[in-house]
Amino acid sequence: MNNNKTIYVIDDERDICDLVANELELFGYSVRSFNTGTQASHAIKNQPPALCIIDLGLPDMDGMDLVKQLCEENSVGVLILSGRSSVPDKVLGLELGADDYIVKPFIPRELVARVNSLLRRLDKKEPNNDQQKKRHAHFADWTYDSATLSLIHKEKGTIELSSAESELLLMLLKAPKTILSRDQLLGERASPFDRSIDVRMSRVRKKIEADPKNPEIIKTIYGVGYILTADVSWS
């Protein structure tokens, strides 16, 4: 089911790296472990993985900085695995673009289930054979490029999206003028932090709306969900 996907585990505790790697390898994943953020950053630039599992307590940098860097500069999935259990840490991690957040101590089998679910969701963003010739979605004054996870505007230029932002926007683009509930937008996401959808929506709005506080393109249907109000065409 995983098509030999590669996963990077970034944690300064070798025992944790070994535990995670052994569990994931049982399910057919290829795993590389790194004990510093610097090591991981170099490896990611040379060979991006499908997913990075990141501890926040790295010896050479704050893991949040690495999460921010990956979500801004790379189209890879990010799962935070950390002993930081406070709500502000969880919300910040998701705000920066992480796709999921798991608190230590954790159940290895649950981690695998989260990884499977996350990668299935990320795979849905890949165009199928019928869509490969139609990778651009045109809406309002914007063009979304599904191959590069970027937004293009005649005046504002090109704006990069994180994998989490792209996933959310793509779901709306595939169902224009249709109300999507938070549960629909969460999909198979195995996380209790429903606020992550609202946080990501806020980030997307900041990039596409003239006035993010009074959105016109993506409107909130209070108590129900969200709706993309613009017409969408593909090319």
GROMACS elastic network, one bead per residue, 0.5 to 0.9 nm:
[ bonds ]
;  ai    aj funct       b0    kb
    1     4     6  0.83478   500
    1    27     6  0.88250   500
    1    28     6  0.84211   500
    1   116     6  0.86193   500
    2     5     6  0.56662   500
    2    27     6  0.81847   500
    2    28     6  0.69422   500
    2    29     6  0.67356   500
    2   116     6  0.77519   500
    2   119     6  0.81079   500
    2   120     6  0.86553   500
    3    28     6  0.81380   500
    3    29     6  0.80819   500
    4    28     6  0.62262   500
    4    29     6  0.53783   500
    4    30     6  0.61654   500
    5    28     6  0.81555   500
    5    29     6  0.55703   500
    5    30     6  0.60879   500
    5    31     6  0.85407   500
    5    49     6  0.74765   500
    5    50     6  0.61018   500
    5    51     6  0.83809   500
    6    29     6  0.60567   500
    6    31     6  0.56734   500
    6    32     6  0.76463   500
    6    48     6  0.85790   500
    6    49     6  0.51694   500
    6    50     6  0.56645   500
    6    51     6  0.70742   500
    6    52     6  0.89959   500
    7    21     6  0.86999   500
    7    24     6  0.86229   500
    7    29     6  0.69949   500
    7    30     6  0.61802   500
    7    32     6  0.64852   500
    7    33     6  0.85964   500
    7    49     6  0.55736   500
    7    50     6  0.59296   500
    7    52     6  0.58200   500
    7    53     6  0.74381   500
    8    21     6  0.88470   500
    8    30     6  0.85998   500
    8    31     6  0.57779   500
    8    33     6  0.57722   500
    8    34     6  0.74277   500
    8    40     6  0.77846   500
    8    44     6  0.85921   500
    8    48     6  0.89880   500
    8    49     6  0.65090   500
    8    50     6  0.82554   500
    8    51     6  0.64187   500
    8    53     6  0.61565   500
    8    54     6  0.82858   500
    9    16     6  0.89852   500
    9    17     6  0.61902   500
    9    20     6  0.75475   500
    9    21     6  0.74047   500
    9    31     6  0.71564   500
    9    32     6  0.62307   500
    9    34     6  0.62051   500
    9    35     6  0.84341   500
    9    40     6  0.85932   500
    9    51     6  0.86773   500
    9    52     6  0.59940   500
    9    54     6  0.62624   500
    9    55     6  0.83501   500
   10    13     6  0.89460   500
   10    17     6  0.73277   500
   10    32     6  0.86172   500
   10    33     6  0.59313   500
   10    35     6  0.57667   500
   10    36     6  0.67271   500
   10    37     6  0.69536   500
   10    39     6  0.88970   500
   10    40     6  0.67650   500
   10    52     6  0.72502   500
   10    53     6  0.60374   500
   10    55     6  0.61297   500
   10    58     6  0.81489   500
   11    14     6  0.71003   500
   11    16     6  0.70847   500
   11    17     6  0.62575   500
   11    33     6  0.76405   500
   11    34     6  0.63571   500
   11    35     6  0.50251   500
   11    36     6  0.68744   500
   11    37     6  0.83798   500
   11    53     6  0.82420   500
   11    54     6  0.63488   500
   11    55     6  0.50925   500
   11    56     6  0.80056   500
   11    57     6  0.76535   500
   11    58     6  0.64747   500
   11    81     6  0.86714   500
   12    15     6  0.89263   500
   12    16     6  0.82427   500
   12    17     6  0.80173   500
   12    34     6  0.74306   500
   12    36     6  0.62338   500
   12    55     6  0.77425   500
   12    57     6  0.75127   500
   12    58     6  0.57873   500
   12    59     6  0.67102   500
   13    16     6  0.53986   500
   13    17     6  0.64654   500
   13    18     6  0.88056   500
   13    35     6  0.69832   500
   14    18     6  0.60910   500
   14    19     6  0.85142   500
   14    33     6  0.84106   500
   14    34     6  0.86036   500
   14    35     6  0.71712   500
   15    18     6  0.51115   500
   15    19     6  0.60874   500
   15    20     6  0.86114   500
   16    19     6  0.50329   500
   16    20     6  0.60901   500
   16    21     6  0.83539   500
   17    20     6  0.53233   500
   17    21     6  0.59245   500
   17    22     6  0.84362   500
   17    32     6  0.88012   500
   17    33     6  0.60396   500
   17    34     6  0.78652   500
   17    35     6  0.82838   500
   18    21     6  0.50865   500
   18    22     6  0.59139   500
   18    23     6  0.84782   500
   18    33     6  0.79451   500
   19    22     6  0.53437   500
   19    23     6  0.62697   500
   19    24     6  0.86960   500
   19   108     6  0.77587   500
   20    23     6  0.52649   500
   20    24     6  0.61579   500
   20    25     6  0.85067   500
   20    31     6  0.88196   500
   20   108     6  0.68554   500
   20   111     6  0.82301   500
   20   112     6  0.86495   500
   21    24     6  0.52410   500
   21    25     6  0.59564   500
   21    26     6  0.86113   500
   21    29     6  0.85631   500
   21    30     6  0.83018   500
   21    31     6  0.57508   500
   21    32     6  0.75149   500
   21    33     6  0.75344   500
   22    25     6  0.52007   500
   22    26     6  0.63904   500
   22    31     6  0.85235   500
   23    26     6  0.53437   500
   23    27     6  0.71415   500
   23   108     6  0.66232   500
   23   109     6  0.74697   500
   23   111     6  0.88404   500
   23   112     6  0.73479   500
   24    27     6  0.53504   500
   24    28     6  0.67762   500
   24    29     6  0.55875   500
   24    30     6  0.77242   500
   24    31     6  0.73512   500
   24   108     6  0.87044   500
   24   109     6  0.89321   500
   24   111     6  0.87355   500
   24   112     6  0.63705   500
   24   115     6  0.88248   500
   25    30     6  0.61769   500
   25    31     6  0.68508   500
   26    29     6  0.73999   500
   27   112     6  0.81604   500
   33    40     6  0.82603   500
   34    37     6  0.74903   500
   34    38     6  0.88542   500
   34    39     6  0.62465   500
   34    40     6  0.58123   500
   35    38     6  0.87823   500
   35    39     6  0.73223   500
   35    40     6  0.79408   500
   35    58     6  0.74357   500
   35    59     6  0.80192   500
   36    39     6  0.54606   500
   36    40     6  0.65138   500
   36    41     6  0.87920   500
   36    58     6  0.59562   500
   36    59     6  0.62614   500
   36    60     6  0.62006   500
   36    61     6  0.79220   500
   37    40     6  0.50957   500
   37    41     6  0.60370   500
   37    42     6  0.87246   500
   37    54     6  0.88726   500
   37    58     6  0.65648   500
   37    59     6  0.79164   500
   37    60     6  0.65011   500
   37    61     6  0.64783   500
   37    62     6  0.84544   500
   37    63     6  0.73899   500
   37    66     6  0.67066   500
   38    41     6  0.51152   500
   38    42     6  0.63895   500
   38    43     6  0.87268   500
   38    60     6  0.72902   500
   38    61     6  0.81826   500
   38    66     6  0.89702   500
   39    42     6  0.54683   500
   39    43     6  0.64100   500
   39    44     6  0.87528   500
   40    43     6  0.51089   500
   40    44     6  0.60398   500
   40    45     6  0.86526   500
   41    44     6  0.51384   500
   41    45     6  0.62958   500
   41    46     6  0.87777   500
   41    66     6  0.79885   500
   41    70     6  0.84639   500
   42    45     6  0.53214   500
   42    46     6  0.64677   500
   42    47     6  0.86990   500
   43    46     6  0.51826   500
   43    47     6  0.59088   500
   43    48     6  0.72636   500
   43    49     6  0.89832   500
   44    47     6  0.51039   500
   44    49     6  0.67537   500
   44    70     6  0.88219   500
   44    74     6  0.84886   500
   45    48     6  0.61701   500
   45    74     6  0.85565   500
   48    51     6  0.83999   500
   48    74     6  0.78486   500
   48    75     6  0.83000   500
   48    76     6  0.70765   500
   49    52     6  0.69376   500
   49    76     6  0.65824   500
   49    77     6  0.83121   500
   50    75     6  0.85147   500
   50    76     6  0.55421   500
   50    77     6  0.61689   500
   50    78     6  0.89069   500
   50   119     6  0.76963   500
   50   122     6  0.89391   500
   51    76     6  0.55409   500
   51    78     6  0.57132   500
   51    79     6  0.73753   500
   51   115     6  0.83124   500
   51   118     6  0.88500   500
   51   119     6  0.76940   500
   52    70     6  0.89407   500
   52    76     6  0.71748   500
   52    77     6  0.61426   500
   52    79     6  0.61646   500
   52    80     6  0.82048   500
   53    77     6  0.85376   500
   53    78     6  0.60948   500
   53    80     6  0.56941   500
   53    81     6  0.63606   500
   54    57     6  0.89434   500
   54    58     6  0.87925   500
   54    63     6  0.68841   500
   54    64     6  0.89661   500
   54    66     6  0.83064   500
   54    67     6  0.76464   500
   54    78     6  0.72924   500
   54    79     6  0.62507   500
   54    81     6  0.56504   500
   54    82     6  0.75901   500
   55    58     6  0.65459   500
   55    63     6  0.61435   500
   55    64     6  0.88599   500
   55    79     6  0.89075   500
   55    80     6  0.60165   500
   55    81     6  0.50401   500
   55    83     6  0.80292   500
   56    61     6  0.85597   500
   56    62     6  0.59880   500
   56    64     6  0.60789   500
   56    65     6  0.87951   500
   56    66     6  0.85447   500
   56    67     6  0.86763   500
   56    80     6  0.72857   500
   56    81     6  0.73942   500
   56    82     6  0.57621   500
   56    83     6  0.79954   500
   56    84     6  0.77747   500
   57    60     6  0.88707   500
   57    61     6  0.77969   500
   57    62     6  0.61977   500
   57    63     6  0.59471   500
   57    64     6  0.88965   500
   57    82     6  0.74611   500
   57    83     6  0.82681   500
   57    84     6  0.87341   500
   58    61     6  0.56261   500
   58    62     6  0.59790   500
   58    63     6  0.58691   500
   59    62     6  0.78322   500
   60    63     6  0.89796   500
   61    64     6  0.83674   500
   61    65     6  0.70482   500
   61    66     6  0.76225   500
   62    65     6  0.54944   500
   62    66     6  0.70293   500
   63    66     6  0.50875   500
   63    67     6  0.62402   500
   63    68     6  0.86529   500
   63    80     6  0.87111   500
   64    68     6  0.61228   500
   64    69     6  0.85331   500
   64    92     6  0.82235   500
   64    93     6  0.66336   500
   64    96     6  0.78411   500
   65    68     6  0.51185   500
   65    69     6  0.61536   500
   65    70     6  0.86680   500
   66    69     6  0.50005   500
   66    70     6  0.61178   500
   66    71     6  0.85302   500
   67    70     6  0.52470   500
   67    71     6  0.61121   500
   67    72     6  0.85503   500
   67    78     6  0.71597   500
   67    79     6  0.89152   500
   67    80     6  0.82027   500
   67    93     6  0.74059   500
   67    96     6  0.67874   500
   67    97     6  0.73084   500
   67    98     6  0.67293   500
   68    71     6  0.52670   500
   68    72     6  0.61093   500
   68    73     6  0.84754   500
   68    93     6  0.83469   500
   68    96     6  0.53345   500
   68    97     6  0.69027   500
   68    98     6  0.82618   500
   69    72     6  0.53036   500
   69    73     6  0.59096   500
   69    74     6  0.77720   500
   69    96     6  0.89275   500
   70    73     6  0.53288   500
   70    74     6  0.50911   500
   70    75     6  0.75792   500
   70    76     6  0.72106   500
   70    77     6  0.86728   500
   70    78     6  0.78191   500
   70    97     6  0.85808   500
   70   162     6  0.83123   500
   71    74     6  0.58380   500
   71    75     6  0.69499   500
   71    76     6  0.73746   500
   71    77     6  0.81305   500
   71    78     6  0.76471   500
   71    96     6  0.70167   500
   71    97     6  0.54895   500
   71    98     6  0.71415   500
   71   161     6  0.78906   500
   71   163     6  0.68440   500
   71   164     6  0.82613   500
   72    75     6  0.82143   500
   72    96     6  0.85582   500
   72    97     6  0.80931   500
   72   160     6  0.70597   500
   72   161     6  0.69474   500
   72   162     6  0.57721   500
   72   163     6  0.89348   500
   73   160     6  0.79683   500
   73   161     6  0.88258   500
   73   162     6  0.79028   500
   74    77     6  0.88188   500
   74   162     6  0.75354   500
   74   163     6  0.82425   500
   75   148     6  0.80923   500
   75   149     6  0.74451   500
   75   161     6  0.85084   500
   75   162     6  0.65785   500
   75   163     6  0.56295   500
   76   122     6  0.88514   500
   76   162     6  0.83655   500
   76   163     6  0.65421   500
   77    98     6  0.73536   500
   77    99     6  0.64320   500
   77   100     6  0.89830   500
   77   118     6  0.77327   500
   77   119     6  0.75727   500
   77   122     6  0.73741   500
   77   162     6  0.89471   500
   77   163     6  0.64749   500
   77   164     6  0.78849   500
   78    97     6  0.77084   500
   78    99     6  0.54181   500
   78   100     6  0.69753   500
   78   101     6  0.88312   500
   78   163     6  0.85796   500
   78   164     6  0.88802   500
   79    98     6  0.59216   500
   79    99     6  0.57058   500
   79   101     6  0.57653   500
   79   102     6  0.75449   500
   79   114     6  0.88507   500
   79   115     6  0.80149   500
   79   118     6  0.85639   500
   80    90     6  0.88806   500
   80    93     6  0.74737   500
   80    98     6  0.68554   500
   80    99     6  0.80777   500
   80   100     6  0.62703   500
   80   102     6  0.60802   500
   80   103     6  0.81485   500
   81    84     6  0.87390   500
   81   100     6  0.87081   500
   81   101     6  0.61473   500
   81   103     6  0.58398   500
   81   104     6  0.66602   500
   81   106     6  0.85875   500
   82    85     6  0.74711   500
   82   101     6  0.78031   500
   82   102     6  0.65084   500
   82   103     6  0.51238   500
   82   104     6  0.54905   500
   82   105     6  0.83845   500
   83   102     6  0.85462   500
   83   103     6  0.54642   500
   83   105     6  0.70929   500
   84    87     6  0.88700   500
   84    89     6  0.66583   500
   84    90     6  0.79748   500
   84   103     6  0.66780   500
   84   104     6  0.77383   500
   85    88     6  0.86242   500
   85    89     6  0.69665   500
   85    90     6  0.70766   500
   85   102     6  0.86615   500
   85   103     6  0.59052   500
   85   104     6  0.79914   500
   86    89     6  0.54329   500
   86    90     6  0.64782   500
   86    91     6  0.87921   500
   87    90     6  0.50478   500
   87    91     6  0.60405   500
   87    92     6  0.84476   500
   88    91     6  0.51365   500
   88    92     6  0.59441   500
   88    93     6  0.84830   500
   89    92     6  0.51173   500
   89    93     6  0.60796   500
   89    94     6  0.86392   500
   90    93     6  0.52377   500
   90    94     6  0.63479   500
   90    95     6  0.85577   500
   90   101     6  0.66160   500
   90   102     6  0.88348   500
   90   193     6  0.84204   500
   91    94     6  0.51931   500
   91    95     6  0.59605   500
   91    96     6  0.85887   500
   91   193     6  0.82966   500
   91   195     6  0.78851   500
   91   196     6  0.70708   500
   91   199     6  0.81165   500
   92    96     6  0.61141   500
   92    97     6  0.87395   500
   93    96     6  0.52544   500
   93    97     6  0.67053   500
   93    98     6  0.57302   500
   93    99     6  0.87269   500
   93   100     6  0.84459   500
   93   101     6  0.75019   500
   94    97     6  0.51498   500
   94    99     6  0.66215   500
   94   100     6  0.70472   500
   94   101     6  0.75745   500
   94   164     6  0.88790   500
   94   196     6  0.60673   500
   94   199     6  0.75370   500
   94   200     6  0.78131   500
   95    98     6  0.72125   500
   95   196     6  0.72609   500
   95   199     6  0.59050   500
   95   200     6  0.65283   500
   95   203     6  0.78933   500
   96   162     6  0.87777   500
   96   200     6  0.89196   500
   97   100     6  0.89908   500
   97   162     6  0.61098   500
   97   163     6  0.73802   500
   97   164     6  0.58825   500
   97   165     6  0.72685   500
   97   200     6  0.76601   500
   98   101     6  0.73515   500
   98   162     6  0.86862   500
   98   163     6  0.84762   500
   98   164     6  0.69774   500
   99   118     6  0.72705   500
   99   163     6  0.79026   500
   99   164     6  0.58667   500
   99   189     6  0.87719   500
   99   196     6  0.89330   500
  100   114     6  0.80006   500
  100   115     6  0.89994   500
  100   118     6  0.77813   500
  100   189     6  0.80357   500
  100   190     6  0.82706   500
  100   191     6  0.70343   500
  101   191     6  0.77274   500
  101   193     6  0.89058   500
  102   105     6  0.87631   500
  102   106     6  0.72627   500
  102   111     6  0.77648   500
  102   114     6  0.88823   500
  102   191     6  0.85886   500
  103   106     6  0.63594   500
  104   107     6  0.86035   500
  106   109     6  0.87869   500
  106   110     6  0.75725   500
  106   111     6  0.73254   500
  107   110     6  0.52966   500
  107   111     6  0.64154   500
  107   112     6  0.89636   500
  108   111     6  0.50417   500
  108   112     6  0.64471   500
  108   113     6  0.87989   500
  109   112     6  0.51067   500
  109   113     6  0.63342   500
  109   114     6  0.87356   500
  110   114     6  0.62071   500
  110   115     6  0.85792   500
  111   114     6  0.50890   500
  111   115     6  0.61646   500
  111   116     6  0.86143   500
  112   116     6  0.60852   500
  112   117     6  0.85478   500
  113   116     6  0.51042   500
  113   117     6  0.61564   500
  113   118     6  0.85335   500
  113   190     6  0.82400   500
  114   117     6  0.51221   500
  114   118     6  0.59896   500
  114   119     6  0.85357   500
  114   189     6  0.76388   500
  114   190     6  0.61536   500
  114   191     6  0.84481   500
  115   118     6  0.51086   500
  115   119     6  0.60850   500
  115   120     6  0.84890   500
  116   119     6  0.53709   500
  116   120     6  0.61741   500
  116   121     6  0.87298   500
  117   120     6  0.51649   500
  117   121     6  0.63317   500
  117   122     6  0.87497   500
  117   188     6  0.60650   500
  117   189     6  0.64207   500
  117   190     6  0.72313   500
  118   121     6  0.52059   500
  118   122     6  0.62796   500
  118   123     6  0.86308   500
  118   188     6  0.77595   500
  118   189     6  0.67004   500
  118   190     6  0.83563   500
  119   123     6  0.59602   500
  119   124     6  0.86243   500
  120   123     6  0.50625   500
  120   124     6  0.64547   500
  120   188     6  0.83952   500
  121   124     6  0.52909   500
  121   125     6  0.72632   500
  121   167     6  0.79047   500
  121   187     6  0.78026   500
  121   188     6  0.72285   500
  121   189     6  0.79709   500
  122   125     6  0.55780   500
  122   126     6  0.74902   500
  122   163     6  0.76414   500
  122   164     6  0.84565   500
  122   167     6  0.71187   500
  123   126     6  0.54269   500
  123   127     6  0.87195   500
  124   127     6  0.75319   500
  124   128     6  0.87140   500
  124   167     6  0.83826   500
  125   128     6  0.89875   500
  125   146     6  0.74659   500
  125   166     6  0.80803   500
  125   167     6  0.64282   500
  125   170     6  0.73000   500
  125   171     6  0.87775   500
  126   131     6  0.89603   500
  126   132     6  0.87516   500
  126   146     6  0.76389   500
  126   147     6  0.77926   500
  127   130     6  0.76117   500
  127   131     6  0.51740   500
  127   132     6  0.54565   500
  127   133     6  0.88600   500
  127   134     6  0.83454   500
  127   135     6  0.72760   500
  127   146     6  0.77469   500
  127   147     6  0.82270   500
  128   131     6  0.52354   500
  128   132     6  0.61406   500
  129   132     6  0.54488   500
  129   133     6  0.81279   500
  130   133     6  0.70698   500
  130   134     6  0.79766   500
  131   134     6  0.50125   500
  131   135     6  0.65891   500
  132   135     6  0.59814   500
  133   136     6  0.87637   500
  133   235     6  0.70069   500
  134   137     6  0.77933   500
  134   146     6  0.89520   500
  134   234     6  0.55976   500
  135   144     6  0.80672   500
  135   145     6  0.58873   500
  135   146     6  0.53280   500
  135   147     6  0.64722   500
  135   234     6  0.69863   500
  135   235     6  0.62966   500
  136   143     6  0.62950   500
  136   144     6  0.54598   500
  136   146     6  0.63236   500
  136   147     6  0.83446   500
  136   233     6  0.82110   500
  136   234     6  0.54853   500
  136   235     6  0.52377   500
  137   142     6  0.81704   500
  137   143     6  0.54772   500
  137   145     6  0.66971   500
  137   146     6  0.78701   500
  137   170     6  0.88700   500
  137   173     6  0.73104   500
  137   232     6  0.63815   500
  137   233     6  0.56993   500
  137   235     6  0.66941   500
  138   141     6  0.75794   500
  138   142     6  0.58661   500
  138   144     6  0.64577   500
  138   173     6  0.89879   500
  138   231     6  0.81290   500
  138   232     6  0.54994   500
  138   233     6  0.51935   500
  138   234     6  0.61646   500
  138   235     6  0.79419   500
  139   142     6  0.53437   500
  139   143     6  0.63335   500
  139   144     6  0.81328   500
  139   173     6  0.82723   500
  139   217     6  0.88135   500
  139   230     6  0.59313   500
  139   231     6  0.58515   500
  139   233     6  0.68714   500
  140   143     6  0.83170   500
  140   217     6  0.73977   500
  140   230     6  0.59032   500
  140   231     6  0.72265   500
  140   232     6  0.79901   500
  141   152     6  0.86751   500
  141   153     6  0.64026   500
  141   154     6  0.76244   500
  141   208     6  0.88379   500
  142   151     6  0.65982   500
  142   152     6  0.57424   500
  142   153     6  0.51258   500
  142   154     6  0.78471   500
  142   208     6  0.76662   500
  143   150     6  0.83610   500
  143   151     6  0.56679   500
  143   152     6  0.50318   500
  143   153     6  0.66281   500
  144   148     6  0.87938   500
  144   149     6  0.72512   500
  144   150     6  0.59060   500
  144   152     6  0.63404   500
  144   166     6  0.89880   500
  144   169     6  0.89240   500
  144   170     6  0.85764   500
  145   148     6  0.57067   500
  145   149     6  0.56835   500
  145   150     6  0.53905   500
  145   151     6  0.63340   500
  145   152     6  0.76918   500
  146   149     6  0.50755   500
  146   150     6  0.71108   500
  146   151     6  0.89928   500
  146   166     6  0.79860   500
  146   170     6  0.80640   500
  147   150     6  0.80530   500
  148   151     6  0.88389   500
  148   160     6  0.80997   500
  148   161     6  0.87702   500
  149   159     6  0.88868   500
  149   160     6  0.63933   500
  149   161     6  0.56309   500
  149   162     6  0.72861   500
  149   163     6  0.72337   500
  149   165     6  0.88202   500
  149   166     6  0.60416   500
  150   158     6  0.65918   500
  150   159     6  0.55703   500
  150   161     6  0.54628   500
  150   162     6  0.86437   500
  150   166     6  0.79564   500
  151   157     6  0.81236   500
  151   158     6  0.55738   500
  151   159     6  0.50461   500
  151   160     6  0.63643   500
  151   161     6  0.73238   500
  151   207     6  0.85827   500
  151   208     6  0.83980   500
  152   155     6  0.88265   500
  152   156     6  0.75242   500
  152   157     6  0.55968   500
  152   159     6  0.63875   500
  152   160     6  0.88555   500
  153   156     6  0.51434   500
  153   158     6  0.63442   500
  153   159     6  0.82445   500
  154   157     6  0.59000   500
  154   158     6  0.86458   500
  156   159     6  0.80088   500
  159   207     6  0.75904   500
  161   164     6  0.79486   500
  161   165     6  0.57859   500
  161   166     6  0.58410   500
  161   204     6  0.81925   500
  161   207     6  0.89383   500
  162   165     6  0.51537   500
  162   166     6  0.60947   500
  162   167     6  0.85439   500
  163   166     6  0.50958   500
  163   167     6  0.61006   500
  163   168     6  0.87140   500
  164   167     6  0.51633   500
  164   168     6  0.63933   500
  164   169     6  0.87560   500
  164   200     6  0.74068   500
  165   168     6  0.52545   500
  165   169     6  0.61858   500
  165   170     6  0.85011   500
  165   200     6  0.60668   500
  165   201     6  0.76532   500
  165   203     6  0.75425   500
  165   204     6  0.63305   500
  166   169     6  0.51476   500
  166   170     6  0.58779   500
  166   171     6  0.85441   500
  166   204     6  0.85830   500
  167   170     6  0.52476   500
  167   171     6  0.63789   500
  167   172     6  0.89416   500
  168   171     6  0.53810   500
  168   172     6  0.66887   500
  168   173     6  0.88762   500
  168   185     6  0.68225   500
  168   186     6  0.87337   500
  168   197     6  0.80784   500
  168   200     6  0.76102   500
  168   201     6  0.75634   500
  168   204     6  0.84804   500
  169   172     6  0.52108   500
  169   173     6  0.61643   500
  169   174     6  0.86871   500
  169   201     6  0.83442   500
  169   204     6  0.74311   500
  170   174     6  0.61165   500
  170   175     6  0.86856   500
  171   174     6  0.52740   500
  171   175     6  0.65757   500
  171   176     6  0.89048   500
  171   180     6  0.87431   500
  171   185     6  0.72328   500
  172   175     6  0.51845   500
  172   176     6  0.59787   500
  172   177     6  0.85774   500
  172   178     6  0.80968   500
  172   179     6  0.88229   500
  172   180     6  0.76355   500
  172   185     6  0.86245   500
  172   218     6  0.85943   500
  172   226     6  0.84365   500
  172   227     6  0.71324   500
  172   228     6  0.59412   500
  173   176     6  0.55033   500
  173   228     6  0.71580   500
  173   230     6  0.89864   500
  173   231     6  0.88801   500
  173   232     6  0.66514   500
  174   232     6  0.82378   500
  175   178     6  0.56467   500
  175   179     6  0.82155   500
  175   180     6  0.81598   500
  175   227     6  0.85013   500
  175   228     6  0.77047   500
  175   232     6  0.88822   500
  176   179     6  0.83195   500
  176   227     6  0.70968   500
  176   228     6  0.51846   500
  176   229     6  0.64617   500
  176   230     6  0.66884   500
  176   231     6  0.64749   500
  176   232     6  0.66034   500
  177   227     6  0.58877   500
  177   228     6  0.53527   500
  177   229     6  0.50159   500
  177   230     6  0.68929   500
  177   231     6  0.75154   500
  178   226     6  0.82466   500
  178   227     6  0.56191   500
  178   228     6  0.69357   500
  178   229     6  0.80870   500
  179   220     6  0.89894   500
  179   221     6  0.75958   500
  179   224     6  0.77140   500
  179   225     6  0.63152   500
  179   226     6  0.55012   500
  179   228     6  0.77247   500
  180   183     6  0.81046   500
  180   184     6  0.60151   500
  180   185     6  0.66716   500
  180   224     6  0.77169   500
  180   225     6  0.54582   500
  180   226     6  0.54315   500
  180   227     6  0.62405   500
  180   228     6  0.89644   500
  181   184     6  0.51400   500
  181   185     6  0.63336   500
  181   186     6  0.86143   500
  181   221     6  0.89589   500
  181   223     6  0.88310   500
  181   224     6  0.55958   500
  181   226     6  0.64752   500
  181   227     6  0.88902   500
  182   186     6  0.60349   500
  182   187     6  0.85824   500
  182   194     6  0.74430   500
  182   197     6  0.68885   500
  182   198     6  0.85136   500
  182   224     6  0.75346   500
  182   225     6  0.55015   500
  182   226     6  0.77311   500
  183   186     6  0.50217   500
  183   187     6  0.62371   500
  183   188     6  0.89010   500
  183   194     6  0.82872   500
  183   225     6  0.86250   500
  184   187     6  0.51144   500
  184   188     6  0.86804   500
  184   225     6  0.89157   500
  185   188     6  0.89259   500
  185   189     6  0.88976   500
  185   197     6  0.72702   500
  185   225     6  0.87629   500
  186   189     6  0.53621   500
  186   190     6  0.84423   500
  186   191     6  0.86294   500
  186   194     6  0.76146   500
  186   196     6  0.88436   500
  186   197     6  0.70811   500
  187   190     6  0.86142   500
  188   191     6  0.89061   500
  189   192     6  0.86852   500
  191   194     6  0.73894   500
  192   195     6  0.86538   500
  193   196     6  0.58590   500
  193   197     6  0.84014   500
  194   197     6  0.59933   500
  194   198     6  0.76245   500
  195   198     6  0.52267   500
  195   199     6  0.62622   500
  195   200     6  0.87090   500
  196   200     6  0.61142   500
  196   201     6  0.84309   500
  197   200     6  0.52193   500
  197   201     6  0.60071   500
  197   202     6  0.85596   500
  198   201     6  0.50067   500
  198   202     6  0.61637   500
  198   203     6  0.87712   500
  199   202     6  0.51618   500
  199   203     6  0.65107   500
  199   204     6  0.88831   500
  200   203     6  0.50531   500
  200   204     6  0.62391   500
  200   205     6  0.85545   500
  201   204     6  0.51209   500
  201   205     6  0.60897   500
  201   206     6  0.86133   500
  201   218     6  0.86020   500
  202   205     6  0.51322   500
  202   206     6  0.62587   500
  202   207     6  0.88910   500
  202   212     6  0.75698   500
  202   213     6  0.89790   500
  203   206     6  0.51796   500
  203   207     6  0.66833   500
  204   207     6  0.52630   500
  204   208     6  0.64604   500
  204   209     6  0.82843   500
  204   212     6  0.89856   500
  205   208     6  0.52300   500
  205   209     6  0.52338   500
  205   210     6  0.86377   500
  205   211     6  0.83405   500
  205   212     6  0.53934   500
  205   213     6  0.85512   500
  205   215     6  0.71031   500
  205   217     6  0.82912   500
  205   218     6  0.72716   500
  206   209     6  0.59314   500
  206   210     6  0.80643   500
  206   211     6  0.77625   500
  206   212     6  0.52867   500
  206   213     6  0.86413   500
  207   210     6  0.84839   500
  207   212     6  0.82395   500
  208   211     6  0.87803   500
  208   212     6  0.79820   500
  208   217     6  0.78832   500
  209   212     6  0.51590   500
  209   213     6  0.86292   500
  209   214     6  0.82515   500
  209   215     6  0.59024   500
  209   216     6  0.69464   500
  209   217     6  0.66861   500
  209   218     6  0.81869   500
  210   214     6  0.84342   500
  210   215     6  0.75364   500
  210   216     6  0.82682   500
  211   214     6  0.53829   500
  211   215     6  0.59637   500
  211   216     6  0.81259   500
  212   215     6  0.51216   500
  212   216     6  0.84364   500
  214   219     6  0.85316   500
  215   218     6  0.60241   500
  215   219     6  0.59382   500
  215   220     6  0.84078   500
  216   219     6  0.61042   500
  216   228     6  0.86894   500
  216   229     6  0.73453   500
  216   230     6  0.87094   500
  217   227     6  0.82456   500
  217   228     6  0.58015   500
  217   229     6  0.53884   500
  217   230     6  0.60398   500
  218   226     6  0.67019   500
  218   227     6  0.56083   500
  218   229     6  0.61475   500
  218   230     6  0.81799   500
  219   225     6  0.87120   500
  219   226     6  0.57072   500
  219   227     6  0.54310   500
  219   228     6  0.65566   500
  219   229     6  0.71214   500
  220   223     6  0.86768   500
  220   224     6  0.80844   500
  220   225     6  0.60611   500
  220   227     6  0.65926   500
  221   224     6  0.54468   500
  221   225     6  0.51959   500
  221   226     6  0.54841   500
  221   227     6  0.71635   500
  222   225     6  0.64243   500
  222   226     6  0.81324   500
  228   231     6  0.82824   500
